[in-house]
Amino acid sequence: ATIHDQKLQRGAGGELHQFAEDGMPVLTTAQGGPVSDDQNTLRLGARGPALIDDFHFREKIFHFDHERIPERVVHARGYGAHGYFETYESLAAYTRADLFQRPGEKTPAFVRFSTVAGSKGSFDLARDVRGFAVKLYTQQGNWDLVGNNIPVFFIQDAIKFPDVIHSVKPEPDKEFPQAQSAHDNFWDFITLTPESMHMIMWVMSDRAIPRSFRFMEGFGVHTFRFVNAADESTFVKFHWKPKLGLQSVAWNEAVKINGADPDFHRRDLWQSIQAGNFPEWELCVQLFDQDFADTFDFDILDPTKIIPEEILPVKPIGRLVLDRMPENFFAETEQVAFMTQNVPPGIDFSNDPLLQGRNFSYLDTQLKRLGGPNFTHLPINAPKCPFHNFQQDGHMAMRNPVGRVNYQPNSWNQGPRESPVQGYRHFAAEEQGPKVRLRPESFADHYSQARQFYISQTPPEQRHIAAALTFELSKVETPVIRERMVSHLMNIDETLASKVGHALGFKSMPKPADAAMPTRQDLEPSPALSIIER
Ligand code: HEM
């Protein structure tokens, strides 16, 4: 046999495998053409100009030039892992979702943890909310529980999302500060948006600097619905409880870690999973009905409120285990597309106005971020159950209907059919009312739960909150914004307000903020400002 022959082998399917002189597979172009020289461009003479004939060079550079896709508009920095969810007991009384019918049932899962505000290249220990997005590949299609590690949110209505995010991202003229919340625009928006006060207390607490992803809680935040086979609905709030317990770092530790190892959280997840220490969370639910909801002064549709666990304990319904890292970060963690609207039969939405808006936003943003309508063809986003539909074509289509039929009804007795029995039925909630843009009165109390959160903290945790507020507000250059924030704190806890006020150099306290939405936007010094040392 010639040397040439030894380097060719037929595979099981008759395909030709080509090996280089050292026995490694031959480098090829994306079109499969074997490459002879990957070190030099094709030139006219060794010192001459490059030639446009060099298709290998052109293809290689073209592909490199297009490697980047837009980072997520929020939650850009994230890290994911595969695993499974195991159901503890049948929840058939509450939901017809297939994954909750049989004890011991295992559902494949992919989870992506993230920070919200920083860019893709930012550091892990930022003071920030953490995303806790879970994709469960159920037998009735994907269920995405796109949650955070804080159970409430900054805003009550999705129409304010661009505003809160613009305010926390770097200022548009300067493109700094990168460091999360510590700047005028963020605190300006927050202090003009009192509904954010409960969330702000959590963000200023140790919850916002977790020790690692493995020590974080997760929350679905909104009230959702379980719907059973008889089409009866039960409200449900979702909680993830880490088996390792909840742990955070202190602020001075966070600052040092960010400097020494900006990848601290992703490294921790990678190392623990590679070492076989698989992190685990219990999925817990709070289940309740409308009568129970009516016992509260606040509205269960308001995403700035929690239902205290002392009043309604959480019930563990299954466990999530992460036991495998992605093989390729980009293919899986970067291209995964979570969407709140991905729910299987038996899980439904409430009228929470933040959730309703999210249900539009995620599909819309994936279209842009992942470059077209076929991102469900990517393995990480494809369902792991059988699926059939007539969707076709579009950029990068990898699955098209086979055969003649790509519509229904059809006379050829071909293709999939809708099923009123098996298919998704929306809960037939009774709805009526005038078409209005109006915040309900039941969403008006912005301080009670912020106060409850603060007083539920231990003394060291309370000191950390005061220190965080002082640090953050000391970075705010516009005095009236500092004053506004302290006037909100007066409504939350006067001792906290005075601690922060004095640390910021206030000689006396401003009046408590007007609990109604302050529309005051002037930056003229207020009478109270004359008593602030600058
Ligand atoms: C991304 C959670 C509110 C729009 C994310 C991610 C999480 C998350 C965890 C990252 C997903 C991933 O890892 O890929 C939440 C929570 C919210 C909330 C818990 C409130 C309770 C909103 C609202 C909107 C919104 C109100 C818009 C109206 C987005 C967008 C992305 C995103 C556009 C980027 C998605 C992507 O490019 O893949 N959110 N979010 N979010 N969120 Fe939210």
Boltz pocket constraint, residues with backbone or C-beta under 6 A from the ligand:
constraints:
  - pocket:
      binder: B
      contacts: [[A, 71], [A, 72], [A, 73], [A, 74], [A, 75], [A, 78], [A, 112], [A, 113], [A, 114], [A, 130], [A, 131], [A, 132], [A, 133], [A, 146], [A, 147], [A, 148], [A, 150], [A, 152], [A, 153], [A, 157], [A, 158], [A, 159], [A, 161], [A, 219], [A, 220], [A, 221], [A, 222], [A, 303], [A, 333], [A, 336], [A, 337], [A, 338], [A, 354], [A, 357], [A, 358], [A, 361], [A, 362], [A, 365], [A, 366], [A, 369]]
      max_distance: 6.0
